[in-house]
Amino acid sequence: MRDDRLTRLLHRFATTAAAHHQALEEMNEERSNTHAQMIAGLYRSIVGIGESGRQALLELVDDNDPVVAGMAAVYSIRYDSKRCLATLARVALLPGLLGFRASMAIERWESGEWLGPEE
């Protein structure tokens, strides 16, 4: 069973990922940047819990919401690149900015240009 703190962090990660995506779609750079910083902080808090945090974040890779799944995949790619790349490949098939961003994440990972987020 997951502890309450981790559950709250994961919920905030998911809702902030959705808010970040919405800000990007609205081309609101200030809000987008604010949400990106929040996501990075939530990630650090989640993985700071240890293996249970990393595994819980990795579970979000299978979320029904492609926005949440894609963001979790980007942040979990160091832990299970095969699983995360498969999720990003599914998201990359979607139209618009979401699909484009997923395809760029795949391209940057495969080229070695990007190694995933820092902890």
N, C-alpha and C positions, 0 to 999 in steps of 0.2 A: 504494500500500500504506500502511496506517495504521501509525503508530508504536506501540510497545508501551505507552507511557504513556497515549495516547489510548484504546487498546483497553481497558486496565484501568479507566480512568475511566468509560467507557461501560458496562462490565460492572457496576461498582459502582453507577452511576446506576440501571440496570435492577433490580438486586437490592435496592437501597434503596427504590426505588419499590414493589416488591412487599412489602417489610417494612412500609413506611408504610401501604399499603392494608390489610394484615393487622391492624396496630395499630388502624386506624380501625374495621375490622369488629369487633374485640374491644372497642371503646370504651376503649382504653387511651390516654388523652390524653398522658401523659408520654412513652411510646414513640413515639406519633404525632408529637409535637412534636420529639423528638430526630431522628427520621428526616426530617422536613420540613427541619430545619436542615442535615442532612447532604446532602440533595438540593440545596438552595440552594448549598451550598459546592461540590459536585461540578459543578453547572451553571457556577458562576463559573470553576472550573478548566478545564472543557471549552471554554467560549467564550473563555477567556483564551489558548487556543492559537491562536486566530484563525479564519479562514474554514474551514479544514479541520475544526476542532472544531465550529463551528456546523453545517456540512453533515453531519458524522457524527451529531450529536445529532438533526438533522432526519430522518436515515434511520431512527431508532428510532420515528418516527411510524408506520411501516409494520410494526412488530413484530407478531407473531402474538398476543402477550399483550396484551389490551386495557388492562391496568393500566399496562404499560410504554408502550404506544402513546399512551395518554391523558396520562400524565405528560410524555412527550416532546413531545406536542402543546402542552400548557400552557406548557412552557418554550421552545418553538420558535416560538410564535405570531407573534412580531415578524418572524421571518425569512421565513415563508411562511404568511400567515394563511389563505389559501384551502385549502391542503393540511391545515393543522392543524385548521381548523374542520370539514372533511370527516371527519377522524378522530374529533374530539370528537362529531360528530353520530352516527357509528356507535356509539361507546361510550355515548352518551346513550340509545340504544335498549335497553341492557342493564338488567336489573332491579337494584334495590337501590341502595346508596350509591354505587357506581361510576357507574352511569348518571345518578343525580341530580347528582353532583359535575360530571360532564361537561356536563350541561345548564346548570348554574349558570355554568360557565366560559364557555360560549357566550353566555349571556344577559349576563353582565358585560362581555364583549368587545364585543358588538353595541351595548350601551347606552353604551359609552365609559367606563364606570365603572372598567374595568381595562385596562391597556395592556400587560400581560405582565410578566414578572419583570425586575427591574433587574439589570444586569450588575455 
